[in-house]
Amino acid sequence: MEVLYSSGENRTKLVEKMMLKESQIMKIHYTTGLAALFVVAVHIIVRLMTPSFGLSLSYENVIKNYHNIPYSILLESILILIAIHGFNGLRIILLELRQNKRWEDGITIFTIAATITIIAYGTRTIITANWLG
């Protein structure tokens, strides 16, 4: 039985197994883009069905929307899909600026941290608004 971490080579092999290939990351990018188009279209349709758009932006109606669980799930899915798609797109752009392992690793860590931060903050907002009123 081979002991992992017995040498730098084994550690590198383990890290490589855990990382996604760029083609897998691009599939995630395309999938989140298409899914975001769908959920944003549903969001727009729901907003268009509101009798008065101006009234839909009033504080009371916004809080009512957050109490509507299916609509809150829709908003959460928009948040997650757009955050993943957007920060991955930023990652792709920044990787084109420089191409070395250290830069790539730094940009990847930054975009993952930013994505998690935005999703956590947005989710907190949805949950907090759901408790209001």
Backbone bond lengths (Angstrom), bond angles and torsions (degrees), N, CA, C in turn:
res aa  C-N    CA-C-N  psi(-1)  N-CA   C-N-CA  omega(-1)  CA-C   N-CA-C  phi
1 M - - - 1.450 - - 1.522 109.17 -
2 E 1.323 115.33 129.61 1.457 120.84 -178.28 1.519 109.69 -83.07
3 V 1.302 116.29 134.78 1.461 121.22 179.92 1.521 107.85 -90.60
4 L 1.337 115.09 121.06 1.453 118.84 176.40 1.520 108.80 -71.51
5 Y 1.293 117.30 152.12 1.454 124.80 -179.64 1.519 113.21 70.78
6 S 1.348 118.70 10.91 1.453 119.54 177.95 1.521 111.04 -75.09
7 S 1.321 116.42 -20.70 1.462 119.60 177.16 1.520 108.93 -147.98
8 G 1.304 114.89 165.31 1.459 120.13 178.32 1.520 112.01 -61.31
9 E 1.335 116.79 -32.23 1.459 121.53 -179.98 1.527 111.22 -64.70
10 N 1.346 117.56 -44.75 1.464 120.77 178.46 1.526 111.17 -63.59
11 R 1.331 116.39 -38.82 1.463 120.82 178.70 1.524 109.92 -62.96
12 T 1.313 117.10 -42.63 1.461 121.80 179.16 1.522 110.74 -63.19
13 K 1.334 117.22 -41.87 1.463 121.01 178.86 1.525 111.14 -62.75
14 L 1.337 116.60 -40.52 1.456 120.46 179.67 1.529 110.83 -65.07
15 V 1.324 117.27 -44.33 1.462 121.37 179.17 1.525 110.34 -62.86
16 E 1.325 117.56 -41.41 1.457 121.26 179.27 1.523 111.60 -63.41
17 K 1.332 117.59 -35.58 1.460 120.74 178.04 1.518 111.38 -67.90
18 M 1.329 117.15 -32.41 1.462 121.72 -177.39 1.528 112.51 -79.55
19 M 1.312 119.04 -23.61 1.464 122.50 -175.54 1.525 110.89 -83.82
20 L 1.330 114.89 147.08 1.455 120.56 176.33 1.520 109.70 -81.00
21 K 1.314 115.39 146.86 1.462 120.13 173.11 1.517 108.33 -74.08
22 E 1.319 115.91 156.40 1.469 120.00 -179.85 1.524 110.92 -60.82
23 S 1.339 117.78 -34.73 1.467 119.99 178.92 1.529 110.66 -65.34
24 Q 1.340 117.72 -34.76 1.468 120.54 176.92 1.522 110.65 -69.21
25 I 1.328 116.25 -38.86 1.468 120.41 177.87 1.521 109.97 -63.85
26 M 1.327 117.64 -39.72 1.470 120.37 179.29 1.529 111.01 -67.85
27 K 1.333 118.19 -34.67 1.464 120.45 175.58 1.521 110.39 -63.25
28 I 1.331 116.46 -40.54 1.469 120.59 175.66 1.524 109.47 -62.42
29 H 1.325 116.97 -42.10 1.469 121.59 179.97 1.537 111.26 -60.90
30 Y 1.324 116.56 -47.35 1.462 120.46 179.68 1.528 111.41 -65.84
31 T 1.318 116.63 -41.69 1.463 121.00 -179.26 1.520 111.35 -64.44
32 T 1.342 117.05 -44.80 1.464 119.07 179.24 1.525 111.40 -66.63
33 G 1.328 117.03 -33.10 1.463 120.03 177.05 1.520 111.82 -64.97
34 L 1.327 116.66 -47.13 1.470 120.06 179.02 1.529 111.80 -66.26
35 A 1.323 116.72 -42.35 1.465 120.30 178.97 1.528 110.63 -64.73
36 A 1.332 116.95 -38.24 1.462 120.35 178.21 1.528 110.66 -63.97
37 L 1.317 117.56 -40.03 1.471 119.94 176.49 1.521 110.88 -58.00
38 F 1.320 116.34 -43.07 1.462 120.91 -179.64 1.528 111.96 -64.69
39 V 1.343 117.66 -51.28 1.464 119.18 -175.77 1.528 111.91 -69.69
40 V 1.321 117.71 -32.66 1.473 119.45 175.98 1.526 109.78 -68.75
41 A 1.320 118.08 -36.84 1.475 120.60 175.89 1.523 110.30 -62.68
42 V 1.325 117.55 -43.18 1.471 120.60 176.64 1.522 109.82 -61.70
43 H 1.309 117.61 -42.95 1.469 122.46 178.37 1.533 110.84 -58.71
44 I 1.321 116.93 -45.77 1.462 121.03 -179.98 1.525 110.60 -64.69
45 I 1.315 117.25 -42.02 1.470 120.72 178.40 1.524 110.55 -61.39
46 V 1.328 116.89 -43.34 1.470 120.37 178.08 1.526 110.07 -61.93
47 R 1.316 117.63 -42.36 1.477 121.03 179.31 1.524 111.20 -65.98
48 L 1.326 117.97 -36.21 1.469 120.89 179.96 1.528 111.59 -69.90
49 M 1.332 116.52 -25.30 1.461 119.86 178.88 1.538 111.60 -77.51
50 T 1.329 116.65 -10.68 1.460 120.54 177.53 1.522 108.00 -70.84
51 P 1.345 117.29 131.68 1.469 120.02 -176.34 1.528 114.01 -54.71
52 S 1.317 117.77 -45.29 1.460 120.12 -179.01 1.512 109.05 -131.07
53 F 1.319 116.03 117.88 1.453 119.99 -177.86 1.526 110.73 -61.58
54 G 1.326 117.34 -40.11 1.460 121.27 179.61 1.522 111.76 -59.68
55 L 1.328 116.68 -41.15 1.459 120.23 178.79 1.523 112.03 -70.02
56 S 1.327 116.76 -28.82 1.462 119.34 -178.23 1.522 111.74 -66.71
57 L 1.333 117.55 -18.07 1.458 121.18 179.81 1.523 113.02 -94.76
58 S 1.320 117.16 0.91 1.465 119.11 177.41 1.522 109.03 -68.61
59 Y 1.324 115.83 153.19 1.460 121.18 -176.51 1.524 112.13 -55.40
60 E 1.313 116.62 -46.03 1.465 121.16 -177.23 1.528 111.30 -61.43
61 N 1.325 116.68 -42.90 1.465 120.23 -179.80 1.530 112.41 -70.32
62 V 1.313 116.88 -34.88 1.465 119.93 177.42 1.527 109.33 -63.94
63 I 1.339 117.08 -45.05 1.464 120.74 178.79 1.529 110.14 -64.19
64 K 1.345 117.65 -38.82 1.475 120.76 176.53 1.528 110.74 -59.97
65 N 1.324 116.02 -39.28 1.475 119.85 178.68 1.525 111.19 -60.63
66 Y 1.321 117.04 -40.04 1.458 120.16 179.83 1.528 111.66 -69.46
67 H 1.321 117.93 -24.96 1.468 120.88 177.18 1.527 111.59 -78.59
68 N 1.300 116.85 -16.10 1.460 122.33 175.71 1.539 107.37 -80.50
69 I 1.326 116.77 103.26 1.466 121.19 -172.15 1.533 112.86 -58.95
70 P 1.344 120.08 -46.37 1.479 117.87 178.16 1.533 112.34 -59.96
71 Y 1.328 117.08 -37.30 1.458 119.78 179.24 1.534 110.44 -70.04
72 S 1.325 116.93 -37.38 1.468 120.02 176.17 1.524 110.77 -62.98
73 I 1.309 116.77 -38.98 1.473 120.89 176.92 1.527 110.04 -64.46
74 L 1.319 116.58 -39.84 1.464 121.03 176.58 1.534 110.04 -60.67
75 L 1.331 116.88 -46.31 1.467 120.49 179.58 1.531 111.24 -63.39
76 E 1.325 116.48 -40.75 1.462 120.51 178.65 1.530 110.76 -64.08
77 S 1.323 116.80 -40.39 1.474 119.18 179.30 1.529 110.83 -67.45
78 I 1.329 117.19 -37.05 1.473 119.84 175.29 1.522 109.27 -61.62
79 L 1.317 116.37 -46.83 1.464 121.45 179.64 1.529 111.32 -56.05
80 I 1.313 117.00 -50.88 1.466 121.24 -176.31 1.525 111.14 -66.00
81 L 1.319 116.80 -47.51 1.470 119.97 -177.31 1.529 112.11 -64.53
82 I 1.337 116.88 -45.15 1.463 120.07 -178.48 1.528 110.54 -68.12
83 A 1.334 117.49 -38.37 1.471 119.96 178.90 1.527 110.81 -63.72
84 I 1.321 117.06 -48.35 1.469 119.98 -179.52 1.525 110.36 -63.47
85 H 1.324 116.63 -47.23 1.461 120.66 -178.21 1.538 111.19 -64.53
86 G 1.316 115.92 -44.96 1.463 120.00 -177.42 1.515 113.01 -66.26
87 F 1.321 117.47 -47.94 1.467 119.37 -178.93 1.520 112.01 -70.70
88 N 1.325 117.64 -30.40 1.462 118.52 174.44 1.535 109.73 -68.70
89 G 1.319 116.97 -37.94 1.470 120.00 175.60 1.523 111.50 -61.96
90 L 1.343 115.98 -42.38 1.470 120.33 176.06 1.526 110.19 -61.86
91 R 1.323 116.75 -41.57 1.463 121.96 178.02 1.531 110.86 -58.22
92 I 1.323 115.69 -44.91 1.467 120.58 -179.57 1.529 110.51 -62.56
93 I 1.327 116.87 -43.94 1.469 120.74 179.18 1.524 110.68 -62.65
94 L 1.346 116.78 -46.52 1.464 120.09 -178.32 1.524 112.55 -66.47
95 L 1.340 117.51 -31.34 1.466 119.89 177.64 1.520 111.66 -68.08
96 E 1.319 117.13 -23.76 1.465 120.38 178.07 1.529 111.56 -74.24
97 L 1.340 117.40 -22.05 1.460 120.12 -178.58 1.527 112.26 -69.48
98 R 1.312 116.08 -43.58 1.466 122.37 179.43 1.508 107.81 -139.81
99 Q 1.306 115.45 150.61 1.457 118.54 -178.45 1.512 110.66 -134.58
100 N 1.324 113.76 87.88 1.456 119.88 168.97 1.519 107.33 -147.80
101 K 1.315 116.89 163.01 1.467 122.49 -171.75 1.535 111.62 -61.68
102 R 1.312 117.13 -43.37 1.472 120.45 -178.10 1.525 110.96 -63.10
103 W 1.332 117.22 -44.61 1.464 121.96 178.74 1.529 109.97 -62.34
104 E 1.327 115.84 -46.46 1.472 120.55 -179.24 1.526 111.00 -60.48
105 D 1.320 116.76 -45.44 1.465 120.15 179.74 1.525 111.23 -63.71
106 G 1.332 117.21 -42.75 1.465 121.14 178.96 1.513 112.38 -62.90
107 I 1.320 116.55 -45.03 1.464 121.14 179.59 1.528 110.13 -64.91
108 T 1.309 117.56 -41.97 1.466 121.20 179.40 1.519 110.91 -62.37
109 I 1.330 117.30 -45.52 1.468 120.72 178.70 1.528 110.20 -63.04
110 F 1.338 116.83 -44.14 1.469 120.72 179.12 1.527 111.48 -59.46
111 T 1.332 117.10 -47.45 1.470 119.04 -176.00 1.528 111.72 -70.04
112 I 1.325 117.88 -34.76 1.474 119.72 176.14 1.523 109.77 -65.73
113 A 1.340 116.99 -44.62 1.473 120.71 179.46 1.531 110.92 -63.35
114 A 1.332 116.99 -42.42 1.465 120.43 179.40 1.522 111.00 -65.25
115 T 1.315 117.37 -40.93 1.468 121.36 178.68 1.518 110.54 -61.91
116 I 1.324 116.92 -47.63 1.465 120.92 179.87 1.528 110.54 -62.24
117 T 1.338 117.22 -41.63 1.470 121.47 179.89 1.519 111.20 -62.34
118 I 1.330 117.29 -47.30 1.470 121.15 -179.06 1.524 110.48 -64.12
119 I 1.322 117.77 -44.00 1.466 120.74 -179.97 1.531 110.09 -64.72
120 A 1.322 117.49 -42.29 1.470 120.30 179.48 1.527 111.11 -63.37
121 Y 1.326 116.89 -44.01 1.468 120.41 -179.71 1.532 111.15 -66.35
122 G 1.321 116.79 -43.00 1.464 120.59 178.80 1.516 112.12 -65.40
123 T 1.322 116.32 -40.23 1.467 120.86 178.11 1.521 110.08 -64.85
124 R 1.323 116.37 -41.28 1.465 120.62 176.13 1.528 110.96 -58.80
125 T 1.312 116.40 -41.07 1.464 121.04 179.08 1.520 110.67 -63.85
126 I 1.326 117.87 -44.77 1.455 121.64 179.98 1.522 110.00 -63.50
127 I 1.317 117.59 -44.42 1.467 120.93 -179.78 1.528 111.05 -65.64
128 T 1.335 116.39 -44.42 1.466 120.58 179.67 1.527 110.88 -61.99
129 A 1.322 117.15 -44.51 1.461 120.43 -179.98 1.532 110.96 -65.47
130 N 1.326 116.41 -30.66 1.461 120.42 178.90 1.529 110.59 -68.00
131 W 1.327 117.86 -29.51 1.469 121.63 -179.98 1.518 111.98 -81.51
132 L 1.341 118.01 -16.64 1.467 120.17 -178.51 1.513 110.57 -74.49
133 G 1.315 114.81 157.89 1.474 121.23 172.24 1.464 113.13 69.71
